[in-house]
Amino acid sequence: MRVLMLSHMYPSPVNPTAGIFVHEQVRALQNLGHDVRVVSPTGWAPPGLTRWASHRDVPGTDVVDGVRVLYPRKLSLPGARLGTRNAQAMLLAIRGPLRRIHTRWRFDVIHAQMLVPDGWAAAAVGAELGVPVLGTAHRADVIDLPARSAAFADQVREAVESIDQIATVSRAIREAAEKAGRPVRPIEVVPNGADTAVFFPRDRREARRRLGIPEDGLVISYVGKLVPRKGVDVLIDAMGMLRDRMTPLPLLVAAGVGEMREGLEARCSEMGIADRVRWVGKIPHDDVAWYMAAGDVFVLPSYSEGLPTVACEALNCGVPMVATAVDGTPEIVRHEETGLLVPAGEAAPLADALERILTDHALRAHLAETAARVGRDEYTWDANARHTARLYEELVR
């Protein structure tokens, strides 16, 4: 099967971790024998907009870990000022390149990541070329966008009703997509996964030695962006509550970058816990597993998620989790089975759950064992690719 993967999120020399989950899916499809190439539009803006200067460093074409990638330029403006015209800009960016590619490499299916703008544009080009389109909805495209305005809601509806087959990463996202419009075919749930060659149970002491983390004592690990949606501020407040309950206070090791870091560091200093929080910044994707393995518990305090790939990875590492019960997260973090669920935005329940896992060794061992089994059985990129390939075959037939 020849697959043209379309995604505005994909690794590049400028941002090697962007859309890494799409890349993992592509590699898994290739491992099944499918010929997959990627088109990933990158921003273009007038030279005076220095904020977008990094886009000029993205090459026109590249090979990323054996995957051929084309990076056509797409009109972009700061602050999402294009509004619904962003989808039209996507269509303008891909129409010519996809037509040219199809003349010399006749792909069988277009797979678009995100229904808007990617899927909306792919549906138009697919109709012109006579090529079926699969669109994967992740969360923002069917939950956040329709809530912004009636115009966005109409555009999402158009995407839902014009894409040949829609897949969603969770049951919760499927329900949202079904409310957004009338899909051509029944929507399939195809969960994200983890690369089992990277994410598997590892020795905790070895992980801590490798990362320079003290081998004794309890460790909470977090990997993700430091942005409001991720709820890291609530995690810091929960750490402040644990300071009065647990001696010594567990060490929080937080990997990731984002606009909130300076404020979070200031908050830690105000609460007197700065010495118990280690900010490690941006890390290579292959190091994520080591940071997970170093922790006694992995925490995901988000306000919203689609189906968080990072949770799939933690499962496969055999690490118990504390996470917020939002969107598709409860499908992975099953309360009392693979982790504990808490309400979003509330520090007290988060602190209670962390304390419970960290002080109950038997519970922690049970959750870790179940997590590893569920991850291996249900949340791998191999399983994702096999399900996705079946959808391709049905579309082509």
C-alpha positions, 0 to 999 in steps of 0.5 A: 500500500502506498500511503501519503501521510499529511500532517502539519505536525512532524519532526524536522531539523528545526524541531526534531520532536514535533509530531513525534507520535505521527512519525512513530505511526509512520515507522510502524506502518513501514514495518508492516511493509507499507510505503509511506511518505510524508507531506508536512506543510511548514509556516511561511510568513513575510520576512519582517515577522522575526517570530517565524524566522526558524521556518526558513531553516526547515529544508524543502525535503528531508529524510527523517529516520528513513522517512521521505518528507516534503515540507511545502510552505504554507501561509501562517500568521501569529496568534491563529489570525487566519481563523477559518482561512487556515484550512484554505491556506493548507489547501493552497499549500498542498494541492500542487505538491500532492498532484505532482507527487501523484503523477510519479508515485501514485499513492493509494490513500491520503491519511490526514492528521487532524480533521482541520485544517489537514483533513478538510484540505485533504478531502478536497485534493483526494476528490480531485485525484480520485484517492480516498482519505482517512482523517485522524481526529486527535482532540482540538479539531473536534472539541476546541475548534467548534467551540470557537465560533459558528464558522469553525463549527461549520468547517469541522462539520464539512470535514467530518462529512467529506472525509471518506473515513474518520478515525479517532484516538479515543472513544471520547473524541469519537463522540465529539466527532459524531456530534460535529457532523454526519460521517460518511462511514462509522467512525473507528477508534484507533488508540495511539501507542508506544514504541516497545523497542524504546518503552519497556520496564527498566531498572529504576536504579540504573535509570537514576544513575544514568540521569544523575538522580539520587538512588534513594528516596521517592521520585515523581516524574513528569514529561510534557510541555510547561503550558497552562493546558497541562496543569503543571501549576496544579502539580506544584501546588500539590507538591506544596501540600505534600511538603507538610505530609511527607518527610522527606518531600518526594523529588519531582523531576519535570522534563519539558519546556514552555512559557510557564517555566519561569512562573513555576520556578518562582512559585516553587521558591515561594512555597519553599520546595525549589530544592525538591523540584528538578527542571530538566528542560527539553530532552531527546525522545529516546530519553523519555523512557529513562525519565519515566523509569526513574520515577516511582509514579508518573503524573499527568495533571492536564486540563485536556488531552486527546489520548495522551501518547505519553500515558501509553508510553508510561504504561509500557514502561510499567510505571503507575500513573496519577492523571486527571479524568479528562477526555480519553485519559481514563481509557488508558489510566484505569482507576485502581488498575493502571493508576489513579484518576483525579479531577482536573484543576484541583491540587488537594485530590492530586496530592492525596493520590500521589501520597497514596501511591507513594506510601502504599508499596503493594498498590504501587506494585499492582498498578505497575504490573497491570500497566505493563500488561495493558500497555503491551496488549493494547497500546503499541504502535504496532497495534495502531498500525495494524488497525490503521492498515485495515482501514486503508485496505477497506477504503481502497476496496 
